[in-house]
Amino acid sequence: MITVYYKSGSAQWKYELDDAEHDHIIKNVLDDNPDIAEMFEDSLEILRDVSAMSEDEMDEDDEIDQTIAVSFLWHYFNSLAEDGDRIEGDIVLIEDEDGTGVTVLPAQGIDEE
């Protein structure tokens, strides 16, 4: 099970994804040979957009985009990031208050609020 925690302003959520589903998603994403930097930025943008929605505003496409974004970001920090930025295991994404960036931390050792 992979887990990504996300916080943006007052929006907070925890997203869990089964390992087999994650592996399937990542295989399909990487088979398309995406521009990794662009995919990274797009994934963060998707999470920003989705975090601003209420559950009843989300449609199936939003849920699919969110699942792919979460899976890609987890994979990025666990496998693709340079050694100094690499994280082992689950991740926490905290959007900067001014919306200019995101702080990424390992989830290990961080207490859930």
N, C-alpha and C positions, 0 to 999 in steps of 0.2 A: 504494500500500500504506500503510495506517495502522498504527501500532504504539502499544500502550499497555504500559508496564512497571508492575508492581505488586509492592509489598513490604509484607508484614505479618508481623512477628515473623521467624520463620525461613523463611516461605513467600515465594518470589520466582518470578515468571514473566513471560514476554514473550508478548503476544498480538498476532498480526498478522492483518489483515483486508484482503482485496482491495478496492480502491476501488469497484468496481461493486457488490459485496455491501454495503459500507458505505452507499453512496448509496441502494440499495434499502431497507435497514433504516431509515435515517433518514427517507426519504420516507414509509414506512408508519407509523413512530412519530409523525411530525409531522402526518400526515393524521388521526390520532386526537385531535388537539388536547389533548395531555396537560397537566397542571399541571407546568410545567417544574421548579419547586422540588421537588415530590414525586417526579418522575421522577429528578431528580439524587440525592436521598437514597436512593431505592429502588435505583438503580444502584450506589451505593457499598455499600449493605447486601448486595446480591447478590455483589459482588466479595469482601466480607469473608467471607460464608458459603462461597463456592466455594473461597476460598484455604485454608480450614480443612479441606477435604475432600481425601482421596487420590483419585488418578485412577480407581481402581476403584469408589469410592463415587459418582462423578458419573454421572447418567443423562442421557438425551437432553434432558429439560426443563432440567436444570441447565446443559447446554452451550448451549442456545438462550438462556436467561436471561443467561448470561455474555456471549454474543456481542452481544446487544442492549445490555447494560450498557456494554460496552467501546465499542461504536459510539456510543452516546449520549454518554458522557463525553468521548470524543474530539471529537465534534461540538460539545458544549457549550463546551469550552474554546477551540475554534477558531472558533466562529461566534456563540455566544449570550452568552458572558461579557462583562461590562463591559470597556471598553478596558484598564483597569489590570490585569485578571485574565486577559485574553485571551492565548492561546499560539498560536504559529504552528507547526504540525507536530505531531510525536509528543509524547506526554506520559508523565510518570512520576508514579505515585501511591504515596506512602509513608504507611502508616497509623501514627499516633502510637502509641508504646509502650503508653500507657494506654487505647487504643481510643476516645479521645474525638474524634478527627478525622483528617483526611487532609491531608498536604502535597502540593501539586501543583506540579510543575516541568516546564519544557520539557525534552524528552529531548536536544535538541541540546546538545552539549558535555559530556554526562554519559557517562562510560565505563561499559560494562557490566561487572558483576562476574563 
